[in-house]
Amino acid sequence: MALTEEGLIEIPGIRSEWVTLANGAKAHYSASGESGPAVILIHGGIQGSSGTAGWRYMMPFLAENGFRVYAPDRPGFGLADAREEHWPHRGFMSWVEYVEEFARALNLKKFHIAGNSQGAQTAAYYTVYHPERVLSLAMIASGGFNATMGCDMSQVKPGMGMPKFTGTEQSMRDAMTSIIYRQEAISDDLLTMRTNAANTQAKAYDVGMAWNRDAAKDPNTAHLLDLRGKLDKITIPAIYLYGMQDVLGPVENAYLQEEKLPNIQMFYPDECGHQGQTDQPEMHNQVFLEFFRDGKVSRKTADWAGVSKRRPELPNLVAQA
């Protein structure tokens, strides 16, 4: 695997594309497929993340099965426009606005949306603030839901602290190897791509993270991040996978989230950490395909993916036979 002139790992079936948004930002995204229903995949929030890094195993698979798949680089990540006026000055709200501008630029009227980690939280915010566009919502492993869904924070178990990224490939390797369960998914070229992106986007990244921290403490903005009475009330079909071996947020924290999300079907895949679509790509690919294509997950696939036994299954989301 070699890096392209843009500095991306080259993945068969994935194209590197650009589009100019209404606000003037030059947006980069990875794409697979030419026709069929649209899917937007939102990457996670660890430094160096991008559409390519986060969704390289799923995009070609969904495209081969009849979908148009888009994985944009959020402001502060990947090859996103790094000019200061396009930094995520309002954190999650900037990312939600970015997804909306991106969908408009590509003339995507309705689409399926999914996200991992911070991307799952971004996808959730987008869904509750723009429900008219979302066909279905799929999420993977977001520790942020514990606070935003009003879980008892005294019951939340602390996860492993992420090794600090210092701008070097070694520090990026330390970060990736600490959270990725399937170590063979970490290549030298992936680390180079992520390190370069993290260094380019460092100031924009810090601005977005700072707003999220401060907004949660400010009563004038905290309501924007509060998902109580929103995510738990939507009728848009939604599923949520959380790896049993997640080290950033122990799976017990997901059990707390499940109690707050009665309308969302939970799955707990084994041998799977924080980035499930990388740790168990075949499993996550099949779950997402069936959910987006059929509106529910088959019995066989649901059992494979560790469908939750902590409460009755949602029959509209999981086949019963």
Disulfide bonds with the S-S distance in Angstrom:
none
